[in-house]
Amino acid sequence: MNSIEQRYRARTPASAATGARAARVMPGGDTRSVTYYRPYPLTIARGQGPFLWDIDGNRYIDLLGNYTSLVHGNAYPPMVDAIARASAQGTAWPARNQAQIELAELICERVASVERVRFCNSGSEAGMLAAQLSRRVTGRRQLLMARQGYHGSYDDLEAEWAGEGGRTMLAEYGDTASFETMLARHGGEIAAVFLEPILGSSGIIAPPPDFLPRVAEAARRAGALFVTDEVITLRLGTGGAQAAAGIAPDLTMMGKIIGGGLPVGALGGRADLMAHFDPAEEHPMHHSGTFNGNPLTCAAGVVSVRELNAERIAAMDRMAARLHVEMERSAAELGLPFSIRRAGSLMNVTFQGSGAGGVHARAARMMENFHLAALSQGIFFAPRGLIALSTVMTDDLITEICERAAVALGDVARETNPMD
Ligand code: PMP
């Protein structure tokens, strides 16, 4: 055990104990694969503004915001008020509610390609709905997505499930020709092309500027729908990332920020396509869900979306740019092979490197050490290096993050054996 792990364990005995208890009733002691890391993940007790506290009482600056969804930080007072007011009226009804309409109106106003919306409970479900609708509209079965893409846990949209005889085809993200080739060869079988405007889970990677418009055009020529997955990227501009990319997708998957921190997903898009969900139509598509358009979620979502204005987005981007530059500078001074990829308020830190253990093994070990050392310095981000800022951060807090990150990077440098 290295000194980074020793320090982490020494600070977090209650997390270790609750982890052991949890593992007796939940495989791995949790219920979400992505949040796991060694030696054991923290048990969080509460969040307030830009901070989280674990059950040992340690404070962390929250640089993840539940994987980008808490764009206004934890327990944002206007959101807490909205949820409290809504919950006092009952938590769910088997009927339309006004918050739902308001949230749908806000989304349709902001995202130019979205004329109609249907709500669901996760980004994964939004992907499933998009697949069902595309198959129905085109009468085709296959879905085309990027090998590096992530669209949630619906198995037809998981790259690792794709293969011979399957219902999913893969091409290379950022490589227009690979999508054009697939569409030229198999266009007649492809119901829809799914793309993130910027790769999220694969590490915040932006494509060449003409990639999205050209793939959209190739999809149109092939008679396939073009579906943009804005589950993560909607926060990048008031019109989503699609506005900056200059595309008008047929359908858009949404989630995370539109639920104000509560579980949510939505599919939006062209009115003529979305009309298939209209139960008054002759052969409507069935789309139900006990918690679709939940009044609490929608009340919180209205606050979240309305308060994410252009000024706040620009302020987050400026703070993210400074964090990006200063963390890279600290790592460079220590001689660490470290870099950051960034899009607005989203970024991913990465280590490069080769050694006896191979390129990936050494880089993965440095990332693991940095993540754990950062936690012990009171900064919380994803084990794979994803960082998402929130609107409640300040320049002073960014300064504090830079200082703490520099100490954590120093720990990594000390633990990294040059002969490794
Ligand atoms: N699409 C993208 C781009 C995502 O990043 C995610 C989740 N991180 C999803 C879809 C799935 O959303 P959910 O976790 O709400 O099912």
Residues whose N, C-alpha, C, O or C-beta is under 5 A from the ligand:
A	BS01	PMP	S122 G123 S124 E125 Y150 H151 G152 E196 G200 D229 V231 I232 G255 V264
